[in-house]
Amino acid sequence: MFVFPGTADFVLRFSQALMSHSYGSKHITIEALQEILATYSQHIPEKVRELDELRLSEIPKTIKRRKESGHAYLNIQELQTLVEWKLKHGTFRPRLLQLAKSNGEQAVRDTTSQGFKNYEDSADPSKAMKVLTELKGIGPATASLLLSTYDPDTVPFFSDELYRYVHWEPTELGGWSRKIGYTAKEYAALNLHVAEMRKRLEDESGKDVSAIDIEKIAYVLGREEQDLTVVAAKDGADFGAQAAGPAKAESSMRTRAKRKPELPATDGAASGAGAASEDSRGSKLRKMGEKGDPSRGSRTI
């Protein structure tokens, strides 16, 4: 078989150019952001959609009601749901879910209540996260997830895609393969970048932009980059497909606003296909895992 060497390189350079000049955190417009947001649900596998709704909508609403009554906290079931969402949204590690479940109900309520109070008093996520990481199985990344349910507009979740997006560089050590240490220092940098991006977009457009909005577009762009990598690999191995790679890349990156939302899977076969797609696309970027607190003797994120 004749191997056409240019297709994969073209797709890589094409996506890098779009990230640098059109979709990068320092250049993206409110119009482009809204177009990408409209496609978010298409990238969520059927098996995760219920958890996604709980994490993005139901749990924050519950926390808001508790906050208005003067006592915001998470209970053990909500903690488990958020950890399960995180693991299924990224790399699944059963041990972490087991650790999270081993926390007592009162310990979860007291710790999250204190963490939320520390944030309310200081507006400093690090002060809250220091408390939240006292829970078993909860490292800086997961602590940021818990805190984001208390203030989803301002507090970003320390996701792989978001960290790589706001630090994106078209280099071998940057881009969507950038290594992450999952430290408090890295989260502080991520939080600063997200705040700056939100302010720029709001100043330019006069519209509100939440941390959740930026998290979502980072997730979509990261997933689409993985899709392009698969397309490039397939097309680069087949001379007959040498024109298809760039065409698919351009279609994927430039016409997302024209896509229609996918209908939820109605049978096991459709759901299984979504799960397989998620596993194949997400495995490469997240094989690294997340580093935990060595003082605990177990990996937490």
C-alpha positions in Angstrom: 0.0 0.0 0.0 1.3 3.5 -0.9 1.5 5.7 2.2 0.7 9.3 1.7 2.9 11.2 4.2 1.3 14.6 3.9 -2.2 14.1 5.2 -1.6 13.7 8.9 0.8 16.6 8.9 -1.7 18.8 7.1 -4.4 17.9 9.6 -2.1 18.7 12.5 -1.0 22.0 11.1 -4.5 22.9 10.2 -5.9 22.3 13.7 -2.9 24.1 15.2 -3.5 27.1 13.1 -7.2 27.3 14.0 -6.4 26.9 17.7 -3.7 29.6 17.5 -5.7 32.2 15.5 -9.5 31.4 15.8 -10.3 29.2 18.8 -7.4 29.9 21.2 -8.3 31.3 24.6 -6.7 34.7 23.7 -8.5 35.1 20.4 -11.8 33.3 20.4 -14.9 35.5 20.0 -18.2 35.3 21.8 -19.8 34.1 18.5 -17.3 31.3 18.1 -17.7 30.3 21.7 -21.5 30.1 21.4 -21.2 28.0 18.2 -19.0 25.5 20.0 -21.2 25.5 23.1 -24.1 24.5 20.9 -22.3 21.2 20.0 -21.3 20.2 23.6 -24.1 17.6 24.0 -23.0 15.8 20.9 -19.7 14.9 22.6 -21.3 13.5 25.7 -21.8 9.7 25.6 -25.3 8.5 26.3 -24.1 6.7 29.5 -22.8 9.9 31.0 -25.7 12.3 30.1 -27.7 11.7 33.3 -24.6 12.3 35.4 -23.8 15.4 33.3 -27.2 16.8 34.0 -26.7 16.2 37.7 -23.3 17.8 37.8 -24.1 20.8 35.6 -27.6 21.6 36.7 -29.3 19.6 39.5 -26.5 19.6 42.2 -25.6 23.3 41.7 -29.3 24.2 42.1 -29.5 22.2 45.3 -26.4 23.9 46.6 -27.8 27.3 45.8 -31.0 26.5 47.7 -29.0 25.4 50.7 -26.8 28.5 50.4 -29.9 30.7 50.5 -31.1 28.9 53.6 -27.7 29.6 55.2 -26.1 26.2 55.1 -24.5 25.0 51.9 -23.0 21.5 51.8 -22.7 18.3 49.8 -24.0 15.0 51.1 -22.3 11.7 50.5 -24.6 10.7 47.6 -23.8 14.0 45.8 -20.1 13.6 46.4 -20.2 10.1 44.9 -22.2 11.3 41.9 -19.6 14.1 41.2 -16.7 11.7 41.6 -18.4 9.1 39.3 -19.1 11.9 36.7 -15.5 12.9 36.8 -14.2 9.4 36.3 -16.6 8.6 33.5 -16.0 11.9 31.9 -12.3 11.2 31.9 -10.3 8.1 32.9 -12.2 5.7 35.1 -10.3 4.6 38.3 -12.5 2.4 40.5 -10.2 2.8 43.5 -10.9 6.5 43.7 -14.6 6.0 43.7 -14.2 3.4 46.5 -12.2 6.0 48.5 -14.8 8.7 48.0 -17.6 6.3 49.1 -15.6 5.4 52.3 -16.2 9.0 53.6 -18.8 9.2 56.3 -22.0 11.2 55.7 -21.3 13.7 58.5 -17.7 14.1 57.5 -18.7 15.0 54.0 -21.3 17.5 55.1 -19.0 19.1 57.7 -16.0 19.3 55.4 -17.8 20.6 52.3 -19.7 23.1 54.5 -16.4 24.4 55.9 -14.8 24.5 52.4 -17.7 26.4 51.0 -17.6 28.9 53.9 -13.9 29.4 53.4 -14.5 30.3 49.8 -17.5 32.6 50.6 -15.4 34.4 53.2 -12.3 34.8 51.0 -13.3 34.4 47.4 -10.1 32.3 47.2 -10.6 28.8 45.8 -7.3 27.6 47.3 -8.6 28.2 50.8 -11.6 26.0 50.2 -9.7 23.3 48.3 -7.3 22.9 51.1 -10.2 21.9 53.3 -12.0 19.8 50.7 -8.9 17.7 50.0 -9.1 16.4 53.6 -11.8 14.0 52.3 -10.6 10.6 51.3 -10.1 10.2 47.5 -10.3 14.0 46.9 -7.3 15.7 45.4 -7.0 19.2 43.9 -8.8 18.4 40.6 -11.7 16.8 42.3 -11.8 19.5 45.0 -12.2 22.1 42.3 -15.1 20.1 40.9 -16.9 20.1 44.3 -16.3 23.8 44.6 -17.5 24.5 41.1 -21.0 23.3 42.2 -21.0 26.1 44.8 -20.0 28.8 42.3 -20.3 27.5 38.7 -20.0 30.9 37.2 -16.6 31.8 38.7 -14.9 28.6 39.8 -13.4 26.4 37.0 -13.1 22.7 37.2 -9.5 21.5 36.8 -10.2 19.3 33.8 -7.5 18.0 31.5 -9.0 19.7 28.5 -9.5 23.1 30.2 -5.9 23.1 31.6 -4.5 22.3 28.2 -6.8 24.7 26.4 -5.8 27.8 28.5 -2.2 26.8 28.3 -2.3 25.7 24.6 0.8 26.0 22.5 1.5 24.4 19.1 4.6 22.6 20.4 5.5 19.0 21.1 5.4 19.7 24.9 2.2 21.9 24.7 -1.0 21.5 22.8 -3.4 18.7 23.7 -0.6 16.5 24.9 0.8 18.8 27.6 1.6 16.9 30.8 -0.3 17.9 33.9 0.8 17.5 37.5 -2.6 18.3 39.1 -1.1 20.5 41.7 -2.5 23.5 43.6 0.0 25.7 41.8 -1.3 24.5 38.4 -4.8 25.1 39.4 -4.0 28.7 40.5 -2.6 29.3 37.0 -5.7 27.7 35.3 -8.0 29.8 37.5 -6.1 33.0 36.5 -6.3 32.2 32.8 -10.0 31.4 32.9 -10.7 34.7 34.8 -8.8 36.7 32.3 -10.6 35.0 29.4 -14.0 35.6 30.9 -13.2 39.2 31.5 -12.0 39.7 27.9 -15.1 38.1 26.4 -17.5 39.9 28.7 -15.8 43.3 28.0 -15.9 42.7 24.2 -19.4 41.4 24.0 -21.3 42.7 27.0 -22.5 39.2 27.6 -22.0 37.0 30.7 -19.5 34.1 30.2 -19.2 31.5 33.0 -16.4 29.2 33.9 -18.7 26.3 32.9 -19.0 27.8 29.4 -15.2 27.8 29.0 -14.9 24.3 30.5 -17.4 23.1 27.9 -15.7 24.6 24.9 -12.3 23.2 26.0 -13.9 19.8 26.3 -15.4 20.0 22.8 -12.1 21.3 21.2 -10.1 18.7 22.9 -12.4 15.9 21.8 -12.4 17.2 18.2 -8.7 17.3 18.2 -8.6 13.6 19.1 -11.1 12.9 16.3 -8.8 14.7 13.8 -5.9 12.6 15.0 -7.8 9.5 14.2 -8.8 10.8 10.8 -5.2 11.7 10.1 -4.0 8.3 11.0 -6.5 6.6 8.8 -6.1 8.9 5.8 -2.3 8.9 6.0 -2.3 5.2 5.6 -4.3 5.2 2.4 -3.4 7.2 -0.7 -6.9 7.1 -1.9 -8.0 9.0 1.1 -5.4 11.8 0.9 -7.9 14.5 0.1 -10.4 13.3 2.7 -8.3 14.1 5.7 -8.1 17.9 5.2 -11.8 17.9 4.1 -12.9 16.2 7.2 -10.7 18.4 9.4 -12.0 21.6 7.9 -15.6 20.3 8.1 -15.1 19.3 11.8 -13.4 22.5 12.9 -15.4 25.1 10.8 -18.9 23.9 10.6 -19.8 22.8 14.1 -22.5 25.5 14.3 -24.4 23.8 11.5 -24.5 20.4 13.2 -27.8 19.1 14.6 -27.8 17.7 18.1 -27.6 13.9 18.2 -30.7 12.1 19.4 -30.1 10.1 22.6 -29.4 6.4 22.0 -32.6 4.3 22.2 -31.1 0.9 22.4 -28.1 -0.9 23.8 -26.3 -0.9 20.5 -26.4 2.8 20.2 -25.3 3.4 23.7 -22.5 0.9 23.4 -21.2 2.7 20.3 -21.0 5.9 22.2 -19.1 4.3 25.0 -16.6 2.7 22.5 -16.1 6.0 20.8 -15.4 7.7 24.2 -12.9 5.1 25.2 -11.0 5.2 21.9 -10.8 9.0 21.7 -10.0 9.7 25.3 -7.5 7.0 26.2 -4.4 8.5 24.7 -4.5 11.9 26.3 -5.4 10.7 29.7 -3.2 7.6 30.1 -0.9 9.8 32.2 -3.4 9.9 35.0 -3.4 12.5 37.8 -0.8 12.7 40.6 -2.1 12.6 44.1 -1.0 13.6 47.5 1.9 11.3 48.4 1.3 11.9 52.1 -1.9 9.9 51.8 -0.4 6.8 50.3 -3.0 6.6 47.6 -3.6 8.4 44.3 -6.2 11.2 44.4 -7.2 13.7 41.9 
